[in-house]
Structure formats: structure tokens, C-alpha cells
Amino acid sequence: MTSPNNIARKTNGVNVWLVAIIAILIASLINWFMVTNLAAPKSVYAADVDRIDNSISHANDSTASLNNFMSFENTKIADLSDNTQSQFDDVNGSITDANNKIGQTLSDLGGVKTQANNLKTQTDNLQNQTNTLTTQSTQLTSQLATVKQTASNTQTSLNILTTKVNGLAPGLQIVPSSSSSTITLTINSDVAQTIAFDIEFRPTTDMSTSSATMDAAMAALYTAPPVTLTAGSSVRGDYTLYWNTTDNTYHVGQVSFITMGTSLSAGSNTKSITYSTSGTYEILITPVYPTGTSTGIW
């Protein structure tokens, strides 16, 4: 006896196979229909392949062109970068040159300032020198006035001396000689008169007092006279000193004596004067005409 469950399984098994067979048929029909209706000749596929190849070739050409364009643009960009860098270098060089020139200008300005300061200092010095010269000029003017007055006084004295000399009797002749510390004066006078003598001893070699002050030098000379003179009696010597910058001491310029007046008779006269010296000297003798009535003592 067949149960309902068995019947149901059989029915279900038939249905499954039936569905499968129908599905296979439908698929075969669809496949046949597609092959029949969609199939095309080989020439059509070849043309399509050619079109695809051409498209690919065009795409490759476009890619090559794009690559060339990109390379060209990259080259231009590189050139632009190089040019830009070169321009930057030029600009930097110009800036450096400008900075150098500015530095040189500042240095030159510093030199100008220094020269201006030096010029100001020189101007101040010149002003000081001008003031000094003005003062010296004033002093010189005063000194010239003094010299002028002195010259006037000297001229007056010379006029008086000329008058006295012109009033002397002519024909007074003196022949001096020196030997063994004795000066011998051979005198020829046309008239009897009273006369004195100015006798100067000038050192022929340098004579230092070894003193740096005038007082010390004079004290030493009067304590130990380098020259003594006797014309009837001892005659005081007067010293002319000068300052020597070599040893910064005083040196003897000359030793001067003026004798007492002595009487001369008309005609020949002989007078002797004794002296002693340390050192060598040139002796100068000048007649002096004293005033008054004293006839002297020698």
C-alpha cells in the first residue's frame, strides 16, 4: 500500500526533474537564438579589431605627444628656473655690489669727517698762531719803538763823540807790541794831552766757566781772574759772557779793562802795561779820551 508521503515524494521528484529539463531547453534555445542572431562575419570582427588598434595607436600617439609636450614644458620650466636663478644671482650680485659701494661710501664719509676734524684742528691751531703772531707783532712794534729810541740816543752819543774826536789834536799815533806779559805802547802825540786805554783780551780758544748760572760764573771769574792787568796800578777787569747750548754753561767772550788816564807830552812817549793770563788771547787796544783835568798817575 502506497502511503501519502511516498506519493508526495514521487510527485516532488518528477517536478524537480521536469523543471530542470525545461530550464535546459530554455537555455539552449536562448543560446541558439543568440548565436543565430548575434553572430557576425569575421570581417566585421577584423574591422572592429582594426578600429580598436587604431584607437590604441592614437592613444599611444597622444601619450607620446603628451610626453613630448610634458618634456618640452619641463625643459622650459628648467630653463625658466635656471634663468630665474641666474637673475636671482645677478640681483644678489647687484645687492652685494651696492652694499660694497655703500660700505665704501660710508668709509669715504668717515675719511671726509676725519679730514674735516683735522681741518678744524688746523684752523684752530692757525687761529692760535695768528693770535700769537698778533701778540708778537705788538711786542715787536714796542721793541722797534724802543730800538728806534735807543738808536736815536746812540746817534746823539755818536754825534757828541764825533764832536769830541773832531776837537782832538791831530797826529796821535800809537804802535802797540806785546812780549813776555808786557804791552809796550809807542806813542807820538803832536800836543800834550791826557789819555786812557781800553784794552780787551779775547780768548782764541773756547773758555768755559763750568757754571750754569750767571752769578756763579761771575763769582768764579772774580775769585780767580783769568787775566790781570797793571797800568800804573791794578785795573779791574769786566767780563762779557755768553751761554753755550752745547754744555749749558756760560763761556767767556772777552775781558775788558779801561786804564786810568796818563799824561802824554808832545812828541814821542812810551808806556808799559803788564799783565798775566791763563789761556791764549787776542789783545785789542783803543785810546780813550777822558774828560776833566786829571793827568792820571802813570
C-alpha positions in Angstrom: 0.0 0.0 0.0 1.3 3.3 -1.0 1.3 6.0 1.7 0.6 9.6 1.0 4.1 10.5 1.9 5.5 8.3 -0.8 3.2 9.7 -3.3 4.2 13.2 -2.3 7.9 12.4 -2.7 7.4 11.0 -6.2 5.4 14.0 -7.2 8.1 16.2 -5.9 10.8 14.2 -7.7 9.0 14.5 -11.0 8.5 18.1 -10.6 12.2 18.8 -10.0 13.4 16.9 -13.0 10.8 18.5 -15.1 11.8 21.9 -14.1 15.4 21.1 -14.8 14.7 19.7 -18.2 12.6 22.8 -19.1 15.4 25.1 -17.9 18.0 23.3 -20.0 15.7 23.6 -23.0 15.1 27.3 -22.4 18.9 27.9 -22.0 19.6 26.0 -25.2 17.0 28.0 -27.1 18.4 31.3 -25.7 21.9 30.2 -26.7 20.9 29.2 -30.2 18.9 32.4 -30.6 21.9 34.5 -29.5 24.3 32.6 -31.7 21.9 32.8 -34.6 21.0 36.4 -34.2 24.3 37.9 -32.8 26.9 36.1 -34.8 28.7 38.3 -37.3 31.2 37.7 -40.1 35.0 37.7 -39.4 35.5 40.8 -41.5 33.3 42.7 -39.1 35.3 41.5 -36.1 38.6 42.4 -38.0 37.3 45.9 -38.7 36.4 46.2 -35.1 39.9 45.0 -34.1 41.5 47.5 -36.5 39.4 50.2 -35.1 40.5 49.3 -31.6 44.1 49.0 -32.8 43.8 52.5 -34.4 42.3 53.8 -31.2 45.1 52.3 -29.2 47.7 53.7 -31.7 46.0 57.1 -31.5 46.1 56.8 -27.7 49.8 55.8 -27.9 50.5 58.7 -30.2 48.6 61.1 -27.9 50.5 59.7 -25.0 53.8 60.2 -26.9 52.7 63.7 -27.8 51.7 64.4 -24.3 55.1 63.0 -23.1 56.9 65.2 -25.6 54.8 68.2 -24.5 55.5 67.4 -20.9 59.2 67.1 -21.7 59.2 70.4 -23.5 57.3 72.1 -20.7 59.7 70.5 -18.2 62.6 71.8 -20.2 61.0 75.3 -20.3 60.4 75.1 -16.6 64.0 74.0 -16.0 65.3 76.8 -18.3 62.9 79.3 -16.5 64.3 78.0 -13.2 67.9 78.4 -14.4 67.1 81.9 -15.8 65.3 82.8 -12.6 68.2 81.5 -10.5 70.6 83.4 -12.8 68.5 86.6 -12.4 68.4 86.0 -8.6 72.2 85.6 -8.7 72.5 88.8 -10.7 70.2 90.5 -8.2 72.2 89.2 -5.3 75.4 90.3 -7.0 73.9 93.7 -7.6 72.9 93.9 -3.9 76.4 92.8 -2.9 77.9 95.4 -5.1 75.5 98.0 -3.8 76.4 97.0 -0.2 80.1 97.2 -1.0 79.6 100.6 -2.6 77.6 101.8 0.4 80.3 100.5 2.7 82.9 102.3 0.6 80.8 105.4 0.7 80.5 105.2 4.5 84.2 104.7 4.7 84.8 107.7 2.4 82.4 109.7 4.5 84.4 108.7 7.6 87.6 109.8 5.9 85.9 113.1 5.0 84.8 113.5 8.6 88.3 112.8 9.8 89.7 115.3 7.4 87.1 117.9 8.4 88.1 117.4 12.0 91.7 117.7 11.1 91.0 120.8 9.2 89.1 122.2 12.1 92.1 121.4 14.4 94.4 123.0 11.9 92.1 126.0 11.7 92.1 126.3 15.4 95.9 126.0 15.5 96.2 128.6 12.8 93.9 130.9 14.8 96.1 130.4 17.8 99.2 131.0 15.8 97.6 134.1 14.3 96.8 135.3 17.8 100.4 134.6 18.9 101.7 136.4 15.8 99.5 139.3 16.6 100.8 139.4 20.2 104.4 139.1 18.9 103.8 141.8 16.3 102.6 144.1 19.1 105.6 143.3 21.1 107.9 143.7 18.1 106.3 147.1 17.4 107.0 148.1 21.0 110.6 146.7 20.7 111.1 148.6 17.5 109.9 151.8 19.1 112.5 151.1 21.9 115.2 150.3 19.4 114.3 153.5 17.5 114.6 155.5 20.7 117.9 153.7 21.5 119.2 154.3 18.0 118.2 158.0 18.4 120.1 158.1 21.7 123.1 156.3 20.1 123.1 158.7 17.3 123.2 161.5 19.8 126.1 159.9 21.6 127.9 159.3 18.3 127.4 163.0 17.4 128.8 164.0 20.7 131.8 161.6 20.2 132.3 162.9 16.7 132.4 166.4 18.0 135.0 165.4 20.7 137.1 163.5 18.2 137.0 166.3 15.7 138.2 168.6 18.5 141.2 166.4 19.3 144.7 167.5 18.1 145.7 165.6 15.0 148.8 163.4 14.8 148.2 160.9 17.6 149.9 157.7 16.7 150.1 154.5 18.8 152.1 151.5 17.9 151.4 148.6 20.4 153.5 145.5 20.9 153.3 142.6 23.4 156.1 140.4 24.7 156.7 138.5 27.9 153.4 139.6 29.6 154.2 143.3 28.9 152.4 145.6 26.5 154.6 148.3 25.2 152.9 151.4 23.6 155.0 153.6 21.5 153.0 156.9 21.2 153.7 160.0 19.2 151.5 163.0 20.1 151.6 166.4 18.5 150.4 168.0 21.6 150.5 167.4 25.4 147.3 165.6 26.5 145.8 163.1 28.9 144.7 159.8 27.5 143.5 156.4 28.8 143.3 153.0 27.1 140.6 150.4 26.5 142.3 147.0 26.5 140.4 143.9 25.5 141.5 140.3 25.9 139.5 138.0 23.6 140.1 134.2 24.1 141.4 132.5 20.9 140.2 129.1 22.3 136.9 128.2 24.0 136.8 129.2 27.7 134.0 127.7 29.8 133.3 128.9 33.3 131.7 125.4 34.0 128.8 127.4 35.7 125.2 127.2 34.7 124.2 130.5 36.4 125.5 134.0 35.7 126.1 134.7 39.4 128.2 131.6 39.9 130.2 132.2 36.7 131.0 135.9 37.7 131.8 134.9 41.3 134.3 132.3 40.0 135.9 134.7 37.5 136.4 137.4 40.1 137.7 134.9 42.6 140.3 133.5 40.1 140.7 136.1 37.3 141.9 134.5 34.1 143.5 137.9 33.2 145.1 140.5 35.4 146.3 143.9 34.2 148.5 146.6 35.8 148.8 150.0 34.2 150.5 152.0 37.0 148.2 150.1 39.3 145.9 147.1 39.1 143.0 147.6 36.7 139.7 145.9 37.3 138.5 143.6 34.5 134.9 143.4 33.3 133.7 140.1 31.7 131.4 139.5 28.8 129.9 136.1 29.0 127.7 134.1 26.6 125.5 131.0 27.0 126.7 127.8 25.3 123.9 125.4 24.4 126.4 122.6 23.9 127.2 122.1 27.5 124.6 124.5 29.0 127.2 126.7 30.8 128.5 130.2 30.5 131.7 130.9 28.5 134.0 133.9 28.5 133.5 136.1 25.5 136.1 138.8 26.4 137.8 140.5 29.4 137.8 144.3 29.2 140.0 146.9 31.0 139.9 150.7 31.0 143.1 152.2 32.4 143.4 155.4 34.3 144.3 158.5 32.3 148.0 159.2 31.7 149.8 162.3 30.6 151.4 162.5 27.2 153.9 165.1 26.3 154.2 166.5 22.8 156.4 164.2 20.7 157.4 160.6 21.5 156.1 158.7 24.5 156.5 155.2 25.7 154.1 153.5 28.1 154.4 149.9 29.5 151.5 147.8 30.8 152.0 144.4 32.5 149.5 141.5 32.5 149.2 137.9 33.3 146.9 135.3 31.8 145.8 131.7 31.8 144.9 130.7 28.3 145.6 132.4 25.0 144.1 135.7 23.9 144.0 138.3 21.2 144.7 141.8 22.6 142.9 144.9 21.3 143.9 148.4 22.4 141.9 151.5 21.8 142.7 155.1 23.0 140.1 156.7 25.3 139.9 160.4 25.8 138.7 161.2 29.3 137.1 164.5 30.3 138.3 166.6 33.2 141.7 167.9 34.3 143.2 164.8 35.9 146.6 163.9 34.5 146.5 160.4 35.8 149.1 158.5 37.7 151.2 156.7 35.2 
